[in-house]
Amino acid sequence: MNRASLDKRPDEVATMFDDVAPKYDVVNDVLSMGQTRRWRRVVVDAVGVTTGQRVLDLAAGTGTSSEPYADAGINVIACDFSLGMLKVGKRRRPDIDFIAGDATRLPFADDTFDASTISFGLRNVNEPKKALAEMLRVTKPGGRLVIAEFSQPVVPLWRTMYTEYLMRALPAIAVKVSSNPDAYVYLAESIRAWPDQDHLAAWLQEAGWESVTYRNLSGGIVAVHRAQKPLSGAAADPAAGAHTGPVAKLRRNIARPGR
């Protein structure tokens, strides 16, 4: 996909998110008709960390995605490139560690986190493949990665209806509920331009992640990808563990003949 057509520099995207930070979570609930909460629950279940483990929540924004971990007593770091988002989040949840950081140059040491996750933010990273490699670097060997991102509906009619909503209804609704409607036009464009489920899964394999699977939510509007960092000295095997253990719950392995 040609992301250059979106014509936004990283600093412009950061400023855009700064502008919408105060109402961002409310607007998201309205535009998704309340589905974001369900999608985030699926992500938390897929991450599957326990007390005593550390989680990197990248593109955490105001920390909505970080809250379930903090509430469960898990050490979570909420990292985002938008200072406006981080400030709103810190005021609301002073108990969570909010850290400013660029997804392509994470300010963390190698092998720091038991799990890394990013929800609805990877497509806004200027170099998403580099971000996948950075998350691999900071995750411990054997650690998990979970990505929730808007994707491609799998039923053609549903895909057409969804595209119409993105490009027509979403900006119109944003005019009424957002302080920066242009930001949501950009977000709609970024969703439409984002690669499909199999392409993102291939990126994960290229970055060095193994046992890559994904699960479609809401008919493919959202896809939750899950992967594992190879153990020390082990080579990444895209087919390893595809249908065994907890990963089998995601059901969909990306390795297909002719793909």
C-alpha positions in Angstrom: 0.0 0.0 0.0 1.2 3.5 -0.7 1.0 5.3 2.6 2.6 8.5 1.0 -0.8 9.3 -0.3 -2.0 10.2 3.2 0.6 13.1 3.1 1.2 13.4 6.8 4.6 13.8 8.4 5.1 12.2 11.9 5.1 15.6 13.6 1.8 16.5 11.9 0.2 13.2 13.0 1.4 13.8 16.6 -0.1 17.3 16.5 -3.4 16.0 15.1 -3.6 13.5 18.1 -2.7 16.3 20.5 -5.7 18.3 19.2 -8.2 15.5 19.6 -6.9 14.1 22.9 -9.5 15.6 25.3 -12.5 13.9 23.6 -10.7 11.1 21.8 -12.0 8.1 23.8 -15.6 9.4 23.7 -15.5 10.0 20.0 -14.1 6.5 19.4 -17.0 5.0 21.4 -19.5 6.9 19.3 -17.9 6.2 15.9 -17.5 2.4 16.7 -21.0 2.2 18.2 -19.4 0.9 21.5 -17.4 -1.9 19.8 -14.0 -0.6 20.9 -14.5 -1.9 24.4 -15.2 -5.4 23.2 -12.2 -5.3 20.9 -10.0 -4.2 23.7 -11.2 -7.0 26.0 -10.2 -9.5 23.3 -6.7 -7.9 23.2 -6.2 -8.2 26.9 -7.3 -11.8 26.9 -4.9 -12.5 24.0 -1.9 -10.8 25.8 -2.6 -13.1 28.8 -0.1 -11.7 31.2 -0.1 -12.3 35.0 0.9 -10.4 38.1 4.7 -9.8 38.1 5.0 -9.5 34.4 5.7 -6.3 32.4 3.7 -5.1 29.4 4.5 -2.5 26.9 1.3 -0.8 25.6 2.4 1.1 22.5 0.3 3.9 21.0 -1.5 3.9 24.3 -2.9 7.4 23.8 -4.8 8.4 26.9 -4.2 5.0 28.5 -7.6 3.4 27.9 -6.0 0.3 26.6 -3.5 0.2 29.5 -6.1 0.4 32.3 -7.1 -3.3 32.4 -3.5 -4.3 33.1 -3.1 -1.6 35.8 -6.4 -2.6 37.4 -5.2 -6.2 37.5 -1.9 -5.2 39.3 0.2 -5.8 36.2 3.2 -3.5 35.5 2.2 -1.7 32.3 4.0 1.1 30.5 1.8 3.3 28.3 3.9 4.7 25.5 2.8 7.2 22.9 4.3 9.9 20.6 1.5 12.4 21.4 2.3 14.5 24.4 -1.3 15.8 24.4 -2.7 12.2 24.7 -0.2 11.4 27.5 -1.1 14.5 29.5 -4.8 13.6 29.3 -4.1 10.1 30.4 -1.8 11.0 33.3 -4.4 13.4 34.7 -7.0 10.6 34.5 -4.8 7.7 35.7 -1.8 9.0 37.7 -1.0 5.5 38.8 0.0 4.4 35.3 3.5 5.1 33.9 3.1 7.2 30.7 6.2 7.5 28.6 6.7 9.5 25.4 8.3 7.5 22.7 8.7 6.9 19.0 7.6 3.4 17.9 10.5 3.2 15.5 13.0 4.1 18.2 11.7 2.8 21.5 13.4 4.2 24.6 13.7 0.8 26.3 16.5 -1.8 26.6 16.5 -5.1 24.8 14.4 -7.9 26.3 12.5 -5.7 28.7 8.9 -6.8 28.4 7.0 -10.1 28.8 4.5 -8.9 26.2 4.1 -6.0 23.8 0.8 -4.8 22.4 -0.4 -2.0 20.1 -4.1 -1.3 19.5 -5.3 0.8 16.5 -2.0 2.7 16.3 0.3 0.7 14.0 -1.1 2.2 10.9 -0.3 5.7 12.2 3.4 4.9 12.5 5.5 6.3 9.7 7.5 3.1 9.3 5.3 0.2 10.7 7.8 -2.5 9.7 10.5 -0.8 11.8 8.0 -0.6 14.7 7.5 -4.3 14.5 11.2 -4.9 14.7 11.5 -2.5 17.6 8.8 -4.3 19.5 10.6 -7.6 18.9 13.8 -6.1 20.3 12.3 -4.9 23.6 10.2 -8.1 24.1 11.8 -11.0 26.1 12.6 -14.2 24.2 9.4 -16.3 24.3 7.4 -13.2 24.9 4.2 -12.3 23.1 3.0 -9.6 20.7 -0.6 -8.7 20.2 -1.8 -6.2 17.6 -5.4 -5.0 17.2 -5.8 -3.0 14.0 -8.6 -2.1 11.6 -8.5 -4.5 8.6 -10.5 -5.7 5.6 -14.0 -7.1 6.1 -14.1 -10.6 4.7 -17.6 -10.5 3.1 -17.6 -8.4 -0.1 -21.0 -6.8 0.6 -20.0 -6.0 4.2 -16.7 -4.6 2.9 -18.6 -2.2 0.6 -20.9 -1.0 3.3 -18.0 -0.5 5.7 -16.1 1.5 3.1 -19.1 3.7 2.5 -19.4 4.3 6.3 -15.7 5.2 6.6 -15.6 7.7 3.7 -19.1 9.3 4.1 -20.7 8.7 7.5 -17.6 8.8 9.7 -16.5 12.3 8.7 -20.0 13.6 8.9 -20.4 12.2 12.5 -17.0 13.6 13.4 -18.1 17.1 12.5 -20.7 16.9 15.2 -18.7 15.2 18.0 -15.1 16.1 17.4 -13.1 19.3 17.9 -11.0 18.4 14.8 -13.1 16.7 12.1 -10.2 16.7 9.6 -8.4 14.3 11.9 -11.1 11.8 11.4 -11.0 12.2 7.7 -7.3 11.3 7.9 -8.0 8.3 10.1 -10.7 7.1 7.7 -8.2 7.3 4.9 -5.5 5.5 6.9 -7.9 2.6 7.6 -8.8 2.3 3.9 -5.1 2.3 2.8 -4.0 -0.2 5.5 -2.9 -3.7 4.3 -5.2 -6.7 4.8 -4.8 -9.4 7.4 -2.5 -11.6 5.5 -0.2 -8.8 4.5 0.2 -7.7 8.1 0.9 -11.3 9.2 3.6 -11.5 6.5 5.2 -8.3 7.9 5.3 -9.9 11.3 7.1 -12.9 10.0 9.6 -10.7 8.1 10.3 -8.8 11.3 11.3 -12.1 13.0 8.2 -13.0 14.9 7.1 -16.6 14.9 3.8 -18.6 15.4 1.9 -15.8 13.7 -1.9 -16.1 13.7 -4.8 -13.7 13.5 -8.5 -13.6 14.5 -11.1 -11.5 12.7 -13.5 -9.4 14.8 -16.8 -7.8 13.6 -16.5 -9.6 10.3 -12.9 -8.4 9.7 -13.4 -4.8 10.5 -10.7 -5.4 13.1 -8.1 -8.2 13.1 -6.2 -9.3 16.2 -2.8 -10.6 15.3 -0.7 -12.6 17.8 2.9 -13.7 17.6 5.8 -14.9 19.7 9.4 -13.9 20.0 11.7 -16.8 19.3 13.6 -18.2 22.3 17.3 -17.4 22.5 19.2 -19.2 19.7 16.0 -20.4 18.1 15.2 -19.6 14.5 11.9 -18.1 13.7 9.6 -20.7 12.1 6.4 -19.2 10.6 4.5 -22.5 10.8 5.7 -23.4 14.3 2.9 -23.7 16.9 0.3 -22.8 14.4 -2.5 -25.0 15.8 -1.2 -25.9 19.3 -1.5 -24.3 22.7 -3.2 -21.0 23.5 -2.5 -19.6 20.0 -4.9 -22.2 18.5 -7.7 -20.2 20.0 -7.0 -17.6 17.3 -7.8 -20.3 14.7 -6.3 -18.7 11.7 -2.8 -19.5 10.5 -1.3 -17.3 7.8 0.6 -20.0 5.9 -1.4 -20.7 2.8 -0.4 -22.3 -0.4 0.2 -19.7 -3.1 0.3 -16.8 -0.7 
